[in-house]
Amino acid sequence: MKSVIGWGFIGAGGITKRVMNDFKELSDAKLVAVFSRTEANAVQLAQPYGAKAYTDCEAMIRNPEVDAIYIATPHHLHMEHACLALELGKPVLCEKPFAPNAAQVRKMVEKARETGTYLMEAMWTRFFPVTRKVMQWVSDGTIGDVHYLTADFGFSAAENPQSRLFNPDMAGGSLLDVGVYAVSYASMVFGSKPVEVLSRSRSTSTGVDARMACLLEYENGQMASLFSSISTSTPQEVRIIGTKGHIEVPRFWSPREARLFIGDRLEDTIKDERTGEGFGYEFTAVHEDLRSGRKENALITLDESIAVAETLDTLRAQWGLVYPFEG
Ligand SMILES: NC(=O)c1ccc[n+]([C@@H]2O[C@H](COP(=O)([O-])OP(=O)(O)OC[C@H]3O[C@@H](n4cnc5c(N)ncnc54)[C@H](OP(=O)(O)O)[C@@H]3O)[C@@H](O)[C@H]2O)c1
């Protein structure tokens, strides 16, 4: 792998612009190509970085200067774009949710394994120094045996049937947009799939989940209580409760701080004084994997991405939420 990795971005919407603010600070990566259906969007993102703008996705992926692909299109297109890139032998970092359902995630993973090409879900939460420290406190028993976790991720958006948040054709709804962070966090802490899932949701007028709450029970009785919403603002906090203490992680999905309590005494606070949003951490993890010849990332394995997608499927099945493209 080259010392400076050339990236091609598929999608030129909201998230790619935020990602670029951090990505441009990386010394070992550069943006070389951007695909968008809309030429002006591709040009707008590509031009400041001297990258090439494309409206033909395959041509962009085939560009020999493109060493890796970042996918940031709406959820329902992730599988199509990931499989195309993998088929052409280009490593893929694909936005969350990896795909709208587990069947699509399995197809992406099969394609990666069949072609021997790198694939990772862009679950950037895992790569923050704060998250890594939290996981160290959990795994070394600092808070004792973990019995319970709570996570909420809600924000309030005006209902717009065309937007990807509300449109069922684009796999809209709170669960896949932000609930996935909570489900993935519980999976990271408990290290397995829940054995029992209880849940409720409320629909938007477009028929996707405006908000949902669930209780997940794990094999040895550990429990997680999760809430997601696109109709309610919430503190967006994780609490991990153990027999000796607990951990609080404000804004857990891109954390700047975590607090460790032993009993009810504040024992330690860890802070991340970064200037950007923190997207650089996940790109750096991909770069390390590619340079070491690894085909997946140890902090978010492909099998775990499948397991999380299966839990999301179970939740939607409980509400009878089937997207039009799922038949
Ligand atoms: N990690 C995070 O914190 C984070 C934050 C926000 C979003 N995301 C994820 O990133 C993905 C994109 O979200 P976003 O907020 O950036 O969405 P967005 O602003 O709607 O942008 C999506 C991009 O995909 C293109 N696109 C839309 N429909 C398409 C189609 N049918 N065929 C081809 N391209 C299409 C858009 O239009 P044009 O092709 O016309 O340019 C745009 O370039 C989602 O999966 C979301 O969950 C992650």
The ligand as an SDF file (V2000), in Angstrom:
LIG
                    3D

 48 52  0  0  0  0  0  0  0  0999 V2000
  -21.0820    8.6760   10.6030 N   0  0  0  0  0  0  0  0  0  0  0  0
  -21.9240    9.6850   10.7880 C   0  0  0  0  0  0  0  0  0  0  0  0
  -21.8570   10.4390   11.7460 O   0  0  0  0  0  0  0  0  0  0  0  0
  -23.0010    9.9300    9.7730 C   0  0  0  0  0  0  0  0  0  0  0  0
  -23.6790   11.1490    9.7720 C   0  0  0  0  0  0  0  0  0  0  0  0
  -24.6390   11.3860    8.7950 C   0  0  0  0  0  0  0  0  0  0  0  0
  -24.9230   10.4020    7.8640 C   0  0  0  0  0  0  0  0  0  0  0  0
  -24.2600    9.2050    7.9110 N   0  0  0  0  0  0  0  0  0  0  0  0
  -24.5700    8.1540    6.9290 C   0  0  0  0  0  0  0  0  0  0  0  0
  -24.0700    8.5480    5.6550 O   0  0  0  0  0  0  0  0  0  0  0  0
  -25.0020    8.1910    4.6200 C   0  0  0  0  0  0  0  0  0  0  0  0
  -25.3490    9.4360    3.8190 C   0  0  0  0  0  0  0  0  0  0  0  0
  -25.9620   10.3670    4.6700 O   0  0  0  0  0  0  0  0  0  0  0  0
  -26.0150   11.9390    4.3130 P   0  0  0  0  0  0  0  0  0  0  0  0
  -26.6220   12.5790    5.5020 O   0  0  0  0  0  0  0  0  0  0  0  0
  -24.7260   12.4120    3.8240 O   0  0  0  0  0  0  0  0  0  0  0  0
  -27.0860   11.9170    3.1300 O   0  0  0  0  0  0  0  0  0  0  0  0
  -27.3370   13.0360    2.0350 P   0  0  0  0  0  0  0  0  0  0  0  0
  -26.9270   14.3680    2.5540 O   0  0  0  0  0  0  0  0  0  0  0  0
  -28.7200   12.8150    1.5620 O   0  0  0  0  0  0  0  0  0  0  0  0
  -26.2950   12.6590    0.8640 O   0  0  0  0  0  0  0  0  0  0  0  0
  -26.3120   11.4360    0.2110 C   0  0  0  0  0  0  0  0  0  0  0  0
  -25.5100   11.4790   -1.0800 C   0  0  0  0  0  0  0  0  0  0  0  0
  -25.9100   10.3530   -1.8730 O   0  0  0  0  0  0  0  0  0  0  0  0
  -26.4590   10.8360   -3.1120 C   0  0  0  0  0  0  0  0  0  0  0  0
  -27.6570   10.0720   -3.5060 N   0  0  0  0  0  0  0  0  0  0  0  0
  -28.8960   10.2190   -3.0420 C   0  0  0  0  0  0  0  0  0  0  0  0
  -29.7410    9.3710   -3.6630 N   0  0  0  0  0  0  0  0  0  0  0  0
  -28.9990    8.7070   -4.5460 C   0  0  0  0  0  0  0  0  0  0  0  0
  -29.3100    7.7240   -5.5170 C   0  0  0  0  0  0  0  0  0  0  0  0
  -30.5670    7.2710   -5.6550 N   0  0  0  0  0  0  0  0  0  0  0  0
  -28.3090    7.2390   -6.2840 N   0  0  0  0  0  0  0  0  0  0  0  0
  -27.0440    7.6920   -6.1340 C   0  0  0  0  0  0  0  0  0  0  0  0
  -26.6960    8.6460   -5.2190 N   0  0  0  0  0  0  0  0  0  0  0  0
  -27.6680    9.1400   -4.4370 C   0  0  0  0  0  0  0  0  0  0  0  0
  -26.8530   12.2740   -2.8390 C   0  0  0  0  0  0  0  0  0  0  0  0
  -27.1570   13.0410   -3.9800 O   0  0  0  0  0  0  0  0  0  0  0  0
  -26.3030   13.4060   -5.2940 P   0  0  0  0  0  0  0  0  0  0  0  0
  -25.8520   12.1190   -5.9350 O   0  0  0  0  0  0  0  0  0  0  0  0
  -27.2120   14.1740   -6.1700 O   0  0  0  0  0  0  0  0  0  0  0  0
  -25.1170   14.2190   -4.8310 O   0  0  0  0  0  0  0  0  0  0  0  0
  -25.7250   12.7140   -1.9500 C   0  0  0  0  0  0  0  0  0  0  0  0
  -24.5380   12.9500   -2.6780 O   0  0  0  0  0  0  0  0  0  0  0  0
  -26.2010    7.5420    5.3250 C   0  0  0  0  0  0  0  0  0  0  0  0
  -26.1160    6.1360    5.2410 O   0  0  0  0  0  0  0  0  0  0  0  0
  -26.0770    7.9930    6.7730 C   0  0  0  0  0  0  0  0  0  0  0  0
  -26.5420    7.0480    7.7220 O   0  0  0  0  0  0  0  0  0  0  0  0
  -23.2990    8.9680    8.8260 C   0  0  0  0  0  0  0  0  0  0  0  0
  1  2  1  0
  2  3  2  0
  2  4  1  0
  4  5  1  0
  4 48  2  0
  5  6  2  0
  6  7  1  0
  7  8  2  0
  8  9  1  0
  8 48  1  0
  9 10  1  0
  9 46  1  0
 10 11  1  0
 11 12  1  0
 11 44  1  0
 12 13  1  0
 13 14  1  0
 14 15  2  0
 14 16  1  0
 14 17  1  0
 17 18  1  0
 18 19  2  0
 18 20  1  0
 18 21  1  0
 21 22  1  0
 22 23  1  0
 23 24  1  0
 23 42  1  0
 24 25  1  0
 25 26  1  0
 25 36  1  0
 26 27  1  0
 26 35  1  0
 27 28  2  0
 28 29  1  0
 29 30  1  0
 29 35  2  0
 30 31  1  0
 30 32  2  0
 32 33  1  0
 33 34  2  0
 34 35  1  0
 36 37  1  0
 36 42  1  0
 37 38  1  0
 38 39  2  0
 38 40  1  0
 38 41  1  0
 42 43  1  0
 44 45  1  0
 44 46  1  0
 46 47  1  0
M  CHG  2   8   1  16  -1
M  END
$$$$
